[in-house]
Amino acid sequence: MFDHVGYNVSDFARSKAFYAAALKPLGHTILAEGDAWSMIGIEGGPRLWIGAFGPAASPIHVALRAETRAQVHEFHKAALDAGRRDNGPPGPRPSYGPAYYAAFVLDPDGHNIEAVCTA
């Protein structure tokens, strides 16, 4: 459905480092970038755009698909290793669905970033 989702961040270098580290276990890489923006994603798939063209967006929630539960754990660990704050450890979320397995972290601007596996 989406080609990309984008939002402003307050410290581009800090956010770029976080997203590059935290999304690597999900197979995401920096696909394109400029002086104050980056497109992060999987070639041919939806992409996440971050930039520093104005004030940081109010905190939002972005959920990224993981293929396996192990990837959910790897995402969570990579995000915490990158200095971010836990917002929900890896585990089942039965109230979201019978196979819903996710982890949540807060990015440098307080955005709630989730990795979710439903397999």
C-alpha positions as CSV (number, residue, x, y, z in Angstrom):
1,M,0.0,0.0,0.0
2,F,2.7,2.5,1.0
3,D,5.7,3.4,-1.0
4,H,7.3,5.3,1.9
5,V,6.5,7.0,5.2
6,G,8.6,10.0,6.2
7,Y,9.0,12.4,9.1
8,N,11.4,15.0,10.5
9,V,13.8,14.2,13.3
10,S,15.6,16.6,15.6
11,D,19.1,15.2,15.3
12,F,19.6,13.7,11.9
13,A,23.0,12.0,12.5
14,R,21.8,10.5,15.8
15,S,18.6,9.2,14.2
16,K,20.3,7.9,11.1
17,A,22.7,5.9,13.3
18,F,19.9,4.5,15.4
19,Y,17.7,3.4,12.4
20,A,20.7,1.9,10.5
21,A,21.6,-0.2,13.6
22,A,18.1,-1.1,14.8
23,L,16.6,-2.0,11.3
24,K,19.6,-4.0,10.1
25,P,18.4,-7.3,11.7
26,L,15.2,-6.8,9.7
27,G,17.1,-6.6,6.4
28,H,16.8,-2.9,6.0
29,T,19.6,-0.7,4.7
30,I,20.1,2.9,3.7
31,L,18.9,2.9,0.1
32,A,19.5,6.6,-0.7
33,E,20.5,9.7,1.2
34,G,21.4,13.4,1.0
35,D,22.8,16.0,3.4
36,A,19.9,15.9,5.8
37,W,17.8,12.9,4.8
38,S,17.9,9.1,4.4
39,M,15.6,6.5,2.8
40,I,15.9,3.2,4.8
41,G,14.2,0.0,3.7
42,I,14.4,-3.1,1.6
43,E,15.0,-2.7,-2.1
44,G,11.7,-2.9,-3.9
45,G,9.7,-2.6,-0.7
46,P,8.3,0.1,1.5
47,R,10.8,2.6,2.8
48,L,11.1,4.8,5.8
49,W,12.3,8.4,5.1
50,I,13.8,10.5,7.9
51,G,15.0,14.0,7.5
52,A,15.9,17.3,9.2
53,F,14.0,19.8,7.2
54,G,12.0,21.3,10.1
55,P,10.9,20.6,13.6
56,A,10.7,16.9,14.7
57,A,7.4,15.3,14.2
58,S,5.2,14.7,17.2
59,P,5.8,11.1,18.4
60,I,4.3,8.6,16.0
61,H,4.1,4.8,15.8
62,V,5.8,2.8,13.0
63,A,5.5,-1.0,12.8
64,L,8.0,-2.9,10.6
65,R,7.4,-6.5,9.6
66,A,9.8,-9.1,10.8
67,E,10.0,-12.5,9.1
68,T,10.8,-14.4,12.2
69,R,10.5,-14.0,16.0
70,A,14.3,-14.2,16.1
71,Q,14.4,-11.0,14.0
72,V,12.1,-9.3,16.5
73,H,14.6,-10.2,19.3
74,E,17.6,-9.0,17.1
75,F,15.8,-5.7,16.4
76,H,15.1,-5.1,20.1
77,K,18.7,-5.9,21.1
78,A,20.2,-3.8,18.3
79,A,18.0,-0.8,19.3
80,L,19.0,-1.1,23.0
81,D,22.6,-1.5,22.0
82,A,22.3,1.7,20.0
83,G,21.3,3.5,23.2
84,R,17.6,3.6,22.8
85,R,14.9,2.9,25.4
86,D,12.7,-0.2,25.6
87,N,9.0,0.4,25.2
88,G,7.9,-3.3,25.3
89,P,10.2,-6.3,25.2
90,P,9.9,-9.1,22.6
91,G,6.9,-11.3,23.3
92,P,3.4,-12.4,22.2
93,R,0.7,-9.7,22.1
94,P,-2.5,-11.9,22.1
95,S,-4.7,-8.9,22.4
96,Y,-3.5,-7.8,18.9
97,G,-4.0,-11.3,17.4
98,P,-3.3,-14.9,18.1
99,A,0.1,-15.0,16.3
100,Y,1.2,-11.4,17.0
101,Y,4.7,-11.3,18.4
102,A,6.4,-7.9,18.7
103,A,8.9,-5.6,20.4
104,F,8.8,-1.9,20.9
105,V,11.6,0.8,21.3
106,L,11.6,4.6,21.4
107,D,13.8,6.3,18.9
108,P,15.8,9.4,19.7
109,D,12.7,11.6,19.3
110,G,10.3,9.4,21.2
111,H,8.7,7.7,18.2
112,N,7.4,4.2,19.1
113,I,9.2,1.9,16.6
114,E,7.9,-1.7,16.5
115,A,9.1,-4.9,14.9
116,V,6.3,-7.4,14.5
117,C,6.1,-11.0,13.3
118,T,2.7,-12.7,12.7
119,A,4.0,-16.0,11.4
